[in-house]
Amino acid sequence: MITEFIAAMRAIPKIVDALNGLTDAATVMVATQRREDKDEMVRDLIAAANARREQRLLDAETERVSGGDPGGSGGV
């Protein structure tokens, strides 16, 4: 019985090291997921900004072609 107790006591540092390794791995996984989520959000924001810019350019071109500009050839 004492022999098993001593063996268990000797195993404690290895168990602690294993738990620390698992904690480190979990921290890395969480950080990686957070970074991937932020990267995706940035890509989505850039895509939305580009879409808005394209729409503004199309709207401006449509207005110019339709004669919405009073100073253009269709005015005065």
N, C-alpha and C positions, 0 to 999 in steps of 0.2 A: 504494500500500500504506500509506504513512504517512497519507494522507488518510482512508482507512477506519479506521485506528487512532484518529486524532483524533476522528472522528465517533463511534466506539464509546465513547471516553472521555467525550465530551460527553453521551452517552445514559445513562451510569451514574447520575447523580442522579435522572433520571426513572424508571429501573428501580427504584431504591431506594424512591422515593416510591410506586410502584405496589405493591411488595412490602409496604411498611408499611400501605398501604390494605387489602390482602388480609388481613394479620395482624389489623388492627383489625376488619374485617368478621367474621373467624372468631371473634374474642374476643366480639363482640356476639352472634353466633349461639350460642355455647356458653353464655354467660350467660343468654340468653333461654330456651334449652332447660332449663337448670338451674332457672330460676325457674318455668317451666311445670310441671316435674316436682314441685317443692316445692308449688306450688298444688294440683296434683292429689292429692298425698299428704295435704295438709291437708283437702281436700274429702272424701277417703275416710275420714279419721279422724273428721271431724265426722259423716258419715253413719253410721259404726259406733257412735259415741257416742249418737247419736239413736236408733238401732235398739236398743241396749242399754237406754236409758231407757224406750223404748216397751215393751220386753219386761218390764222390772221393773214398770212400771205395770200391764200386763196380768196378770202373775203375782200382784201384790198384789190386784187386783180379783177374780181367779179365787179366790184364797184367801179373800177376804172373803165372796164369794157362796157358796162351798161350805161355809162354816161352820168354816173352819180357825182362826178367832179364838175362843178359849174365852170371852172376855168378851162376845162378841156374842150374838145371840138364840138361836143353836143351842147355847150352852154351859150349864153348871151347871144 
